[in-house]
């Protein structure tokens, strides 16, 4: 599935076939979340919330609409988003005095309020986040979860006393990502984006990229150090311990529904989706194997198993539809359910259930007694397998090259870089790939490392890849 | 607090003082949800989701933006909402070919898709819901949670084989409301709205109204029987068992963040908010009583108690701020925490904690051992007290009158009605109150009941009240 076109067809097809979204909504780039897909997204959100709670971020919810006057305050930000925003110009029969835009991201909605909230050093750090939809008028071809015009979005925004404390926040964000990505079994590469590709208004941007089966990288999210770049125009100041008014330092951390697209794209196979149990809307599906004369007894046992597993906190579903087992197997494999539990007379008599493991691709007998505990162990194993597999793919796709001519499509090249923007552009122009950035944490180059373009001394590495 | 102005001042003040919302966002009618308020709203949402899951509604999420072309399909609906919608006319630097509107409610977003989803009688009933924000360009004065331009909204949309099945859905909705309102301790009156006040496009509308301390009623939500009023223009048809294509019947059920406003308004007192434990963001706050020499020991015991209660599923918070206990008491009373647990040396030595009950207005000693269980019993008692108190207020505000001249402000009048629209308008014009509607379930009038306007035979009752 590494060939790009093949993957795209597979992906575009599977997101609908598996019932994640319906793409027939009559506005381009805006899909309908179907129950199964929305459940998966909400489970991802729940993992984010767990991490936010652990790190004492408060959940807020800001209005969608931002007055043009506030948006205009930060010049670089506008330049970055101006061409992508949706404008509300009328309400009812009136033309609005001040046009309102749909948030493409919430800096310009939040920071006028932060300016009111942050007064004293005792108000800091201020750590907030929200899970909302954002809007960007994408001109590129849209793709479910990956490139949408309405985007389900996570954004954390923080204020700090100084640059160092903001840096500590970024370190915390990286740790959050570590936990979180492990749960989704999604490996990623951390890079500091080159200056010409950082977020509009950021002092620096850390990109979180993974590799898709196309061999192209996909940005999963990003973390921004703003320094005082927004605090100055939005007047976010506090009284420090010495009694002076000084500007707060700020960071943000953003991710989106792309996380779900990545899970679909990275773990899936020719049979369909493979959900890690952590976010599988249905973790285990029970398929009763009925033959003449035993229907009721088997159904009763199946229901008992369902109740038992539910009570153990497993997201279980009993498929009692009037279809043949084979049809059901294909259906649930397509939809990526990690575990299928088959229960028939033989199983009941033998005191076991047959467990077909979607990830491992094998069937094992699970003892009926204490089935819940054994199933949880299988889930753990599945998490580990998916994680290791995805990690090897990412690791193996990284190739160190000495000259930018050696860049190969489908790989992530690691090369020496002198740090000159011009050499960066040469690489991008020549290869058609992008410079993801320099490694985070910083990684010293060995003595004698040369820039892959000009051959000058290369104090740092860069990663080069074709991106989605 | 029944005097209107006094209540309004109290309410407008408390929603900010208690940290539910910040009203200083620079767009009229759009507030910022602060962490405490958003948590309460999310707990209300969780209760809704529980009821939706129990009744097998599937959660979906539709796009915010609706093309004008879809919106225009249902003429009555437009007439009802036309003056209230926000229009997106531009995106980036382009004027859109088809203007998009921000959903004021989602009929016109969902039904074009329902038309694709509903094919056969086996697809029915289709039961979906979503929790999203909606937008209405209110011209009346806005008020936190009660009348906003961006509204946190619950909407269930269903399709059925026929009118009777849609009626069964409405019966289920009423049962859902019964559970749900009991949890919030919010009593309500059920009425079938008069024809001139039903929802745009509905065959009939059932209003769910409660009474606020102003003596005015507030609509909490509504349930609509659409018959085939939307199915016809949106072409929602299915093949029935006889092989014919027939139109589906539809219902909706909507509620909003008003639920939170009602909880604040109805249960609160001069000290502040009183949250029912069911949706209290913090159910119990622990205030350690420190005196010289015992600080560490008391804090340690307080932390132990916190851990223990947390493990029992209680939303508990340890207030370890460096303030005097009295300040903390006022603060948490203002914020409506149902239970304050004071723990000092005397309590530790006596093997108890002092529980100050916000609802009951009393203090009781709770044994330290098994504190969690006892606290849960206190919560149950609180739920019951709040429910009974609010219910009596609603019941006592209903007065049966014989002539519309007898209508008294601050009450809900129950009167005979001949059924003529003209008499209805006379009542409304003369009293300045609104006709809420006729009782649901229908209630026969005793022999000899006369219309409160024209004196003709009154086959039904109506409720009359001033509304928010």
Interface residues (C-beta under 8 A of the other chain):
Chain A: X22 X24 X25 X26 X27 X30 X31 X32 X33 X34 X35 X38 X39 X42 X58 X59 X60 X61 X62 X63 X64 X65 X66 X67 X69 X70 X82 X83 X84 X85 X86 X87 X88 X89 X90 X91 X92 X93 X94 X100 X102 X109 X112 X113 X116 X117 X128 X133 X135 X137 X139 X150 X152
Chain B: X22 X24 X25 X26 X27 X30 X31 X32 X33 X34 X35 X38 X39 X42 X58 X59 X60 X61 X62 X63 X64 X65 X66 X67 X69 X70 X82 X83 X84 X85 X86 X87 X88 X89 X90 X91 X92 X93 X94 X100 X102 X109 X112 X113 X116 X117 X128 X133 X135 X137 X139 X150 X152
